[in-house]
Amino acid sequence: MLKAYSILNKILQINNLTKKYGPVTAVKDLSFTIEKGNVYGILGPNGSGKSTTLGVVLNVVNKTSGDFKWFDGRESTHDALKKVGAIIERPNFYPYMTAAQNLDLVCKIKNVAPDKIDEKLELVGLLDRKDSKFRTFSLGMKQRLAIASALLNDPEILILDEPTNGLDPQGIHQIREIITKIAQDGTTILLASHLLDEVEKVCTHVVIIRKGEKLYSGPVDQMNASFGFFELKAAETEKLHRLLDEHPSFGKITQKGEILVAFLNEPLEAEALNKYLFENGLVLSQLVKRKESLEEQFLQLTNQISA
Ligand SMILES: Nc1ncnc2c1ncn2[C@@H]1O[C@H](COP(=O)(O)OP(=O)(O)OP(=O)(O)O)[C@@H](O)[C@H]1O
């Protein structure tokens, strides 16, 4: 029973996917799974292989090796993709047709009933502009219309490549709110972004890639699972170093001038550390407890495999 449930929950599985463009390896041995109901972010700097990964699973880019399976392989990729809504390019509609006319045309092309047009326009905040011509829309409105269009057939999953690229702060905010609303309605979402802040605000899960390789995948809130570090100074630096080495809560210890930076493996309060050092005959002249911001952790992660 449990197994059947977990199979039904698998929307996409990517296994050891590699894509090479001649000498360039855009995606390298990438594996991750997308489960129903979550919002996934593929996060990585420009050129890290995000668009290529989306292109492969949407059958517009040929993979070099590895494989991917939609809906646990219950149907062909061609059929499975009918249940996927995707926007991977700049939205393009007929400029002299209205929003509603453009969506009506999409319904005809996709062979879906046009009865959801108003509902989807409402969802993206464009119902009152349904009779305006596409050419009069701002970039943000065009992007919102593209989202409405991708949702016309109520897909199981919505895929977006850099959904807020080029938008002003208000446009960015609107798109993020819409994505959150769509997710709350139960649609699974996969988006590619180079913005940590975007992934943090919108996603429940993240796959961080750099140069096509996965560096981290898991819940966004666990990305921030670092226990922090202490910056410490004492007259007897060597003794301080030794006592920290002997304490079970510390991992890496580095020295910055006269200050020792000691990274925690587990939670430890400043008071407890101060007491431990004092009881061992060491008096601190400086004690600061800090935690890397998510941004610092992300930068550390993406710099980790340089060159
Ligand atoms: N059609 C192509 N031909 C040759 N190389 C390509 C092609 N498409 C992508 N690449 C290369 O593959 C690598 C990954 O590119 P990709 O566009 O997938 O990254 P990305 O993370 O989506 O970046 P961006 O956000 O800048 O689009 C880059 O080095 C890029 O130059």
The ligand as an SDF file (V2000), in Angstrom:
LIG
                    3D

 31 33  0  0  0  0  0  0  0  0999 V2000
   22.9040   24.5980  -27.7850 N   0  0  0  0  0  0  0  0  0  0  0  0
   24.0620   24.6550  -27.1340 C   0  0  0  0  0  0  0  0  0  0  0  0
   25.2260   24.4390  -27.7770 N   0  0  0  0  0  0  0  0  0  0  0  0
   26.4120   24.4620  -27.1270 C   0  0  0  0  0  0  0  0  0  0  0  0
   26.5490   24.6950  -25.8030 N   0  0  0  0  0  0  0  0  0  0  0  0
   25.4340   24.9270  -25.1050 C   0  0  0  0  0  0  0  0  0  0  0  0
   24.1290   24.9330  -25.7220 C   0  0  0  0  0  0  0  0  0  0  0  0
   23.2060   25.1920  -24.7800 N   0  0  0  0  0  0  0  0  0  0  0  0
   23.8850   25.3560  -23.6240 C   0  0  0  0  0  0  0  0  0  0  0  0
   25.2150   25.1990  -23.8080 N   0  0  0  0  0  0  0  0  0  0  0  0
   26.2680   25.2700  -22.7710 C   0  0  0  0  0  0  0  0  0  0  0  0
   25.9270   24.3840  -21.7250 O   0  0  0  0  0  0  0  0  0  0  0  0
   26.2050   24.9510  -20.4540 C   0  0  0  0  0  0  0  0  0  0  0  0
   24.9370   24.9980  -19.6040 C   0  0  0  0  0  0  0  0  0  0  0  0
   24.0290   25.9420  -20.1820 O   0  0  0  0  0  0  0  0  0  0  0  0
   22.5340   26.1430  -19.6540 P   0  0  0  0  0  0  0  0  0  0  0  0
   21.8890   27.1640  -20.5200 O   0  0  0  0  0  0  0  0  0  0  0  0
   21.8690   24.8400  -19.4990 O   0  0  0  0  0  0  0  0  0  0  0  0
   22.7970   26.7450  -18.2030 O   0  0  0  0  0  0  0  0  0  0  0  0
   21.8320   27.5880  -17.2720 P   0  0  0  0  0  0  0  0  0  0  0  0
   22.1830   27.1760  -15.8920 O   0  0  0  0  0  0  0  0  0  0  0  0
   20.4350   27.4170  -17.7040 O   0  0  0  0  0  0  0  0  0  0  0  0
   22.3400   29.0570  -17.5110 O   0  0  0  0  0  0  0  0  0  0  0  0
   21.5230   30.3810  -17.8690 P   0  0  0  0  0  0  0  0  0  0  0  0
   20.7460   30.7110  -16.6450 O   0  0  0  0  0  0  0  0  0  0  0  0
   22.6140   31.3470  -18.1690 O   0  0  0  0  0  0  0  0  0  0  0  0
   20.6800   30.0170  -19.0670 O   0  0  0  0  0  0  0  0  0  0  0  0
   26.8420   26.3070  -20.7370 C   0  0  0  0  0  0  0  0  0  0  0  0
   28.2320   26.1630  -20.7230 O   0  0  0  0  0  0  0  0  0  0  0  0
   26.3400   26.6440  -22.1320 C   0  0  0  0  0  0  0  0  0  0  0  0
   27.2400   27.4790  -22.7980 O   0  0  0  0  0  0  0  0  0  0  0  0
  1  2  1  0
  2  3  1  0
  2  7  2  0
  3  4  2  0
  4  5  1  0
  5  6  2  0
  6  7  1  0
  6 10  1  0
  7  8  1  0
  8  9  2  0
  9 10  1  0
 10 11  1  0
 11 12  1  0
 11 30  1  0
 12 13  1  0
 13 14  1  0
 13 28  1  0
 14 15  1  0
 15 16  1  0
 16 17  2  0
 16 18  1  0
 16 19  1  0
 19 20  1  0
 20 21  2  0
 20 22  1  0
 20 23  1  0
 23 24  1  0
 24 25  2  0
 24 26  1  0
 24 27  1  0
 28 29  1  0
 28 30  1  0
 30 31  1  0
M  END
$$$$
